[in-house]
Amino acid sequence: MSDTANANEGGTPRERVVAALMGLLADKGLERIDLPEVAERAGVTLAEFRKAFSSLPAVLAAFTADIDEKVLASDMSDMADESPRERLFDILMRRLELLAPHKDALRSVVRSARFNPPLAMALNLSAARSQSWMLSAAGISTAGLRGAIRSQGMACLYADVMRTWLRDDDPGLARTMAELDRQLGRGAWWAGRLDDLCRLVPTSCGRDRWRPRSERDAPSAPGEQPAVV
């Protein structure tokens, strides 16, 4: 088994629950895992489980956040002279390296998500949040609407890379690196199109023209033209 076998040994209840679920996922799908089963494996009560998490997808989101923290805490000083794309490549490969011990569990999650739209949506939301941090670590802005679109695009891009990685048994991960490089090139092309679109749309087109209804309904001052809605 590639994941933690004794999830109830050491760590906080939160950490034990995350380890317990990942261990169970290495053997079966999420749809076959019940809350008491996770609690028993983690060595916690259902009350302790509920205090830490609201659902099994919330546990998966916590696992993703833990990986985020490990990536962000890693030494990135060797990337100082790299381009943003090169930094992002290295950061995502580091992420996959951290995920390697949980490969069986992640294969299971991907299989379950294919037949569970709510789970797929929850995973996508978690992935978009995660990729926002990865982009930031690479020095790529995630501010505003453009940043939100960029983060969602990265989540989709990363999902494609993950599918290759889950099938890549080569220790050198040659196929995964080639796919990541290809996807980042594709992402750069779309980012350029997004920048072009943003240059065509005035940034003040909504915020500066919108006014509260009370102001829109008030009589216009002499010589003042009413706002165009």
Secondary structure, DSSP 8 states (H G I E B T S, - for coil): --S-S-TTSSS-HHHHHHHHHHHHHTTS-GGG--HHHHHHHHT--HHHHHHH-SSHHHHHHHHHHHHHHHHHHS--GGGTTS-HHHHHHHHHHHHHHHHGGGHHHHHHHHHHHHT-HHHHHHHHHHHHHHHHHHHHHTT----HHHHHHHHHHHHHHHHHHHHHHHH---TT-HHHHHHHHHHHHHHHHHHHHHHHHHHHS-TTTTTTT---HHHHHS---TT------
